[in-house]
Amino acid sequence: MAVVRWLGLSGMLLLVGCASTTTTVPPVEDARTDTAPGYEPQLPADVGTAEPGTVQGAGTSEARPNPSAEVPREQHEAIARLERRARQQLAEGQYGAAIDTAERGLRLNRYSANLYYLIAQAYAQQGVSAQARNFARLGLRYVGDNPLLRAELEQLARE
């Protein structure tokens, strides 16, 4: 009987000891849902064009510096690789893969008009014109002084 009691007490002490141990859980860095199926980006009412190197502030016509100008060189190279891969996937008819790849690039630099164009193009090829228009409009916000890209984005935004 003493052995059973001793095992019971030692088991309880073990459980209490485990329960009192503190552990630190790191915070979640990015729990966004903007890549969930059916996600549609919301455009602010004041969508317009800003000067190259600037981003138009939400709810105001005042332009502020573009944070993408401060992206490290390694990140620029990664974005360029993702853009090339997305273009290749788009050319091969892998529209879903092109969208996924370009969205990965946007997570690194959300101000890339080229990536918005690739996503809009892929959605247009899939026949999802509402999504194509939304991404084209987002790309127009950051297109800068590239008249060819601006014309392509404007055409996609009208379709």
CYANA upper distance limits for C-alpha pairs under 8 A (distance plus 0.5 A):
  1 MET  CA      5 ARG  CA      6.77
  2 ALA  CA      6 TRP  CA      6.48
  3 VAL  CA      7 LEU  CA      6.62
  4 VAL  CA      8 GLY  CA      6.59
  5 ARG  CA      9 LEU  CA      6.69
  6 TRP  CA     10 SER  CA      6.59
  7 LEU  CA     11 GLY  CA      6.47
  8 GLY  CA     12 MET  CA      6.74
  9 LEU  CA     13 LEU  CA      6.69
 10 SER  CA     14 LEU  CA      6.63
 11 GLY  CA     15 LEU  CA      6.80
 12 MET  CA     16 VAL  CA      6.61
 13 LEU  CA     17 GLY  CA      6.45
 14 LEU  CA     18 CYS  CA      6.74
 15 LEU  CA     19 ALA  CA      6.63
 16 VAL  CA     20 SER  CA      6.79
 17 GLY  CA     21 THR  CA      7.19
 33 THR  CA     39 TYR  CA      8.43
 34 ASP  CA     39 TYR  CA      6.49
 34 ASP  CA     40 GLU  CA      8.40
 34 ASP  CA     41 PRO  CA      8.11
 35 THR  CA     39 TYR  CA      6.95
 35 THR  CA    103 GLU  CA      8.28
 40 GLU  CA    131 GLN  CA      7.11
 40 GLU  CA    134 ASN  CA      7.95
 41 PRO  CA    134 ASN  CA      7.22
 41 PRO  CA    135 PHE  CA      8.09
 42 GLN  CA    134 ASN  CA      8.42
 43 LEU  CA     47 VAL  CA      7.30
 43 LEU  CA    134 ASN  CA      8.15
 43 LEU  CA    138 LEU  CA      7.87
 44 PRO  CA     58 ALA  CA      7.30
 44 PRO  CA     59 GLY  CA      8.04
 45 ALA  CA     59 GLY  CA      8.08
 46 ASP  CA     58 ALA  CA      7.52
 46 ASP  CA     59 GLY  CA      6.67
 46 ASP  CA     60 THR  CA      7.77
 46 ASP  CA     61 SER  CA      8.19
 47 VAL  CA    141 ARG  CA      7.45
 48 GLY  CA     56 GLN  CA      7.91
 48 GLY  CA    140 LEU  CA      8.36
 48 GLY  CA    141 ARG  CA      6.61
 49 THR  CA     56 GLN  CA      7.66
 49 THR  CA    140 LEU  CA      7.25
 49 THR  CA    141 ARG  CA      5.54
 49 THR  CA    142 TYR  CA      7.68
 49 THR  CA    144 GLY  CA      8.40
 50 ALA  CA     54 THR  CA      6.51
 50 ALA  CA     55 VAL  CA      6.27
 50 ALA  CA     56 GLN  CA      5.95
 50 ALA  CA     63 ALA  CA      6.93
 50 ALA  CA    141 ARG  CA      7.19
 50 ALA  CA    142 TYR  CA      7.74
 50 ALA  CA    144 GLY  CA      7.77
 51 GLU  CA     55 VAL  CA      7.97
 51 GLU  CA     63 ALA  CA      8.09
 51 GLU  CA    144 GLY  CA      6.73
 52 PRO  CA    142 TYR  CA      8.03
 52 PRO  CA    143 VAL  CA      8.05
 52 PRO  CA    144 GLY  CA      4.74
 52 PRO  CA    145 ASP  CA      6.82
 53 GLY  CA     65 PRO  CA      6.78
 53 GLY  CA     66 ASN  CA      5.77
 53 GLY  CA     69 ALA  CA      7.55
 53 GLY  CA    144 GLY  CA      7.78
 54 THR  CA     63 ALA  CA      6.33
 54 THR  CA     64 ARG  CA      5.81
 54 THR  CA     65 PRO  CA      4.92
 54 THR  CA     66 ASN  CA      4.96
 55 VAL  CA     63 ALA  CA      5.99
 55 VAL  CA     64 ARG  CA      5.86
 55 VAL  CA     65 PRO  CA      6.59
 55 VAL  CA     66 ASN  CA      5.79
 55 VAL  CA    141 ARG  CA      8.12
 55 VAL  CA    142 TYR  CA      7.62
 56 GLN  CA     60 THR  CA      7.80
 56 GLN  CA     61 SER  CA      6.78
 56 GLN  CA     62 GLU  CA      6.60
 56 GLN  CA     63 ALA  CA      4.92
 56 GLN  CA     64 ARG  CA      6.74
 56 GLN  CA    141 ARG  CA      8.30
 57 GLY  CA     61 SER  CA      7.06
 57 GLY  CA     62 GLU  CA      6.54
 57 GLY  CA     63 ALA  CA      6.43
 57 GLY  CA     64 ARG  CA      7.12
 66 ASN  CA    111 TYR  CA      8.35
 67 PRO  CA     71 VAL  CA      7.79
 68 SER  CA    109 ASN  CA      6.74
 68 SER  CA    110 ARG  CA      8.39
 68 SER  CA    111 TYR  CA      6.93
 71 VAL  CA     75 GLN  CA      6.84
 71 VAL  CA     76 HIS  CA      7.16
 71 VAL  CA    109 ASN  CA      8.30
 72 PRO  CA     76 HIS  CA      6.97
 73 ARG  CA     77 GLU  CA      6.85
 74 GLU  CA     78 ALA  CA      6.79
 75 GLN  CA     79 ILE  CA      6.62
 75 GLN  CA    108 LEU  CA      7.60
 76 HIS  CA     80 ALA  CA      6.64
 77 GLU  CA     81 ARG  CA      6.72
 78 ALA  CA     82 LEU  CA      6.74
 78 ALA  CA    105 GLY  CA      8.31
 79 ILE  CA     83 GLU  CA      6.58
 79 ILE  CA    105 GLY  CA      5.74
 79 ILE  CA    108 LEU  CA      7.43
 79 ILE  CA    109 ASN  CA      8.00
 80 ALA  CA     84 ARG  CA      6.69
 81 ARG  CA     85 ARG  CA      6.69
 82 LEU  CA     86 ALA  CA      6.57
 82 LEU  CA    101 THR  CA      6.56
 82 LEU  CA    102 ALA  CA      6.93
 82 LEU  CA    104 ARG  CA      7.96
 82 LEU  CA    105 GLY  CA      6.37
 83 GLU  CA     87 ARG  CA      6.67
 83 GLU  CA    101 THR  CA      8.04
 83 GLU  CA    102 ALA  CA      6.72
 83 GLU  CA    105 GLY  CA      7.49
 83 GLU  CA    114 ASN  CA      8.27
 83 GLU  CA    115 LEU  CA      7.05
 84 ARG  CA     88 GLN  CA      6.73
 85 ARG  CA     89 GLN  CA      6.64
 85 ARG  CA     98 ALA  CA      7.99
 85 ARG  CA    101 THR  CA      7.64
 86 ALA  CA     90 LEU  CA      6.53
 86 ALA  CA     97 ALA  CA      7.88
 86 ALA  CA     98 ALA  CA      4.87
 86 ALA  CA     99 ILE  CA      7.67
 86 ALA  CA    101 THR  CA      6.03
 86 ALA  CA    102 ALA  CA      6.26
 86 ALA  CA    118 LEU  CA      7.67
 87 ARG  CA     91 ALA  CA      6.67
 87 ARG  CA     98 ALA  CA      7.48
 87 ARG  CA    118 LEU  CA      7.48
 88 GLN  CA     92 GLU  CA      6.72
 88 GLN  CA     98 ALA  CA      8.42
 89 GLN  CA     93 GLY  CA      6.76
 89 GLN  CA     94 GLN  CA      5.50
 89 GLN  CA     95 TYR  CA      7.21
 89 GLN  CA     97 ALA  CA      7.02
 89 GLN  CA     98 ALA  CA      5.67
 90 LEU  CA     94 GLN  CA      6.06
 90 LEU  CA     95 TYR  CA      5.99
 90 LEU  CA     98 ALA  CA      6.03
 90 LEU  CA    118 LEU  CA      8.26
 90 LEU  CA    122 ALA  CA      6.97
 94 GLN  CA     98 ALA  CA      6.65
 95 TYR  CA     99 ILE  CA      6.71
 95 TYR  CA    122 ALA  CA      5.58
 95 TYR  CA    123 TYR  CA      7.81
 95 TYR  CA    125 GLN  CA      7.85
 95 TYR  CA    126 GLN  CA      7.49
 96 GLY  CA    100 ASP  CA      6.76
 96 GLY  CA    122 ALA  CA      7.91
 97 ALA  CA    101 THR  CA      6.58
 98 ALA  CA    102 ALA  CA      6.55
 98 ALA  CA    118 LEU  CA      8.01
 98 ALA  CA    119 ILE  CA      7.62
 98 ALA  CA    122 ALA  CA      7.33
 99 ILE  CA    103 GLU  CA      6.53
 99 ILE  CA    118 LEU  CA      7.86
 99 ILE  CA    119 ILE  CA      5.62
 99 ILE  CA    122 ALA  CA      6.95
 99 ILE  CA    123 TYR  CA      8.36
100 ASP  CA    104 ARG  CA      6.82
101 THR  CA    105 GLY  CA      7.05
102 ALA  CA    106 LEU  CA      6.83
102 ALA  CA    115 LEU  CA      5.94
102 ALA  CA    116 TYR  CA      8.09
102 ALA  CA    118 LEU  CA      7.36
102 ALA  CA    119 ILE  CA      6.90
103 GLU  CA    107 ARG  CA      6.86
103 GLU  CA    115 LEU  CA      7.97
103 GLU  CA    119 ILE  CA      8.12
104 ARG  CA    108 LEU  CA      7.39
105 GLY  CA    109 ASN  CA      6.78
105 GLY  CA    110 ARG  CA      8.20
105 GLY  CA    115 LEU  CA      7.53
106 LEU  CA    110 ARG  CA      4.89
106 LEU  CA    111 TYR  CA      7.82
106 LEU  CA    112 SER  CA      7.36
106 LEU  CA    115 LEU  CA      7.23
106 LEU  CA    116 TYR  CA      8.46
111 TYR  CA    139 GLY  CA      8.40
111 TYR  CA    142 TYR  CA      6.30
112 SER  CA    116 TYR  CA      7.14
112 SER  CA    139 GLY  CA      7.73
112 SER  CA    142 TYR  CA      7.12
112 SER  CA    143 VAL  CA      8.18
113 ALA  CA    117 TYR  CA      6.62
113 ALA  CA    138 LEU  CA      8.19
113 ALA  CA    139 GLY  CA      4.82
113 ALA  CA    140 LEU  CA      7.28
113 ALA  CA    141 ARG  CA      8.19
113 ALA  CA    142 TYR  CA      5.83
113 ALA  CA    143 VAL  CA      5.56
114 ASN  CA    118 LEU  CA      6.80
114 ASN  CA    139 GLY  CA      7.71
114 ASN  CA    143 VAL  CA      8.31
114 ASN  CA    149 LEU  CA      8.10
115 LEU  CA    119 ILE  CA      6.79
115 LEU  CA    139 GLY  CA      8.27
116 TYR  CA    120 ALA  CA      6.58
116 TYR  CA    135 PHE  CA      5.99
116 TYR  CA    136 ALA  CA      6.76
116 TYR  CA    138 LEU  CA      7.23
116 TYR  CA    139 GLY  CA      5.42
117 TYR  CA    121 GLN  CA      6.49
117 TYR  CA    135 PHE  CA      7.46
117 TYR  CA    136 ALA  CA      6.37
117 TYR  CA    139 GLY  CA      6.66
117 TYR  CA    149 LEU  CA      8.42
117 TYR  CA    152 GLU  CA      8.39
117 TYR  CA    153 LEU  CA      6.79
118 LEU  CA    122 ALA  CA      6.65
119 ILE  CA    123 TYR  CA      6.73
119 ILE  CA    132 ALA  CA      7.69
119 ILE  CA    135 PHE  CA      7.16
120 ALA  CA    124 ALA  CA      6.60
120 ALA  CA    131 GLN  CA      7.38
120 ALA  CA    132 ALA  CA      4.52
120 ALA  CA    133 ARG  CA      7.21
120 ALA  CA    134 ASN  CA      8.09
120 ALA  CA    135 PHE  CA      5.63
120 ALA  CA    136 ALA  CA      5.99
120 ALA  CA    156 LEU  CA      7.62
121 GLN  CA    125 GLN  CA      6.69
121 GLN  CA    132 ALA  CA      7.02
121 GLN  CA    156 LEU  CA      8.02
122 ALA  CA    126 GLN  CA      6.79
122 ALA  CA    132 ALA  CA      8.08
123 TYR  CA    127 GLY  CA      6.72
123 TYR  CA    128 VAL  CA      5.66
123 TYR  CA    129 SER  CA      7.09
123 TYR  CA    131 GLN  CA      6.75
123 TYR  CA    132 ALA  CA      5.51
124 ALA  CA    128 VAL  CA      6.13
124 ALA  CA    129 SER  CA      5.92
124 ALA  CA    131 GLN  CA      8.38
124 ALA  CA    132 ALA  CA      5.80
124 ALA  CA    156 LEU  CA      8.26
128 VAL  CA    132 ALA  CA      6.83
129 SER  CA    133 ARG  CA      6.54
129 SER  CA    159 GLU  CA      7.38
130 ALA  CA    134 ASN  CA      6.76
131 GLN  CA    135 PHE  CA      6.71
132 ALA  CA    136 ALA  CA      6.56
132 ALA  CA    156 LEU  CA      7.14
132 ALA  CA    157 ALA  CA      7.62
133 ARG  CA    137 ARG  CA      6.63
133 ARG  CA    156 LEU  CA      6.36
133 ARG  CA    157 ALA  CA      4.76
133 ARG  CA    158 ARG  CA      7.42
133 ARG  CA    159 GLU  CA      7.38
134 ASN  CA    138 LEU  CA      6.82
134 ASN  CA    157 ALA  CA      7.57
135 PHE  CA    139 GLY  CA      6.63
135 PHE  CA    157 ALA  CA      8.49
136 ALA  CA    140 LEU  CA      6.77
136 ALA  CA    153 LEU  CA      5.54
136 ALA  CA    154 GLU  CA      7.51
136 ALA  CA    156 LEU  CA      6.42
136 ALA  CA    157 ALA  CA      5.69
137 ARG  CA    141 ARG  CA      7.26
137 ARG  CA    153 LEU  CA      7.64
137 ARG  CA    154 GLU  CA      8.07
137 ARG  CA    157 ALA  CA      6.32
138 LEU  CA    142 TYR  CA      7.84
139 GLY  CA    143 VAL  CA      6.53
139 GLY  CA    153 LEU  CA      7.30
140 LEU  CA    150 ARG  CA      6.98
140 LEU  CA    153 LEU  CA      6.83
140 LEU  CA    154 GLU  CA      7.81
143 VAL  CA    149 LEU  CA      7.49
143 VAL  CA    150 ARG  CA      6.65
145 ASP  CA    150 ARG  CA      8.49
146 ASN  CA    150 ARG  CA      6.58
147 PRO  CA    151 ALA  CA      6.57
148 LEU  CA    152 GLU  CA      6.84
149 LEU  CA    153 LEU  CA      6.60
150 ARG  CA    154 GLU  CA      6.52
151 ALA  CA    155 GLN  CA      6.66
152 GLU  CA    156 LEU  CA      6.81
153 LEU  CA    157 ALA  CA      6.54
154 GLU  CA    158 ARG  CA      6.81
155 GLN  CA    159 GLU  CA      6.97
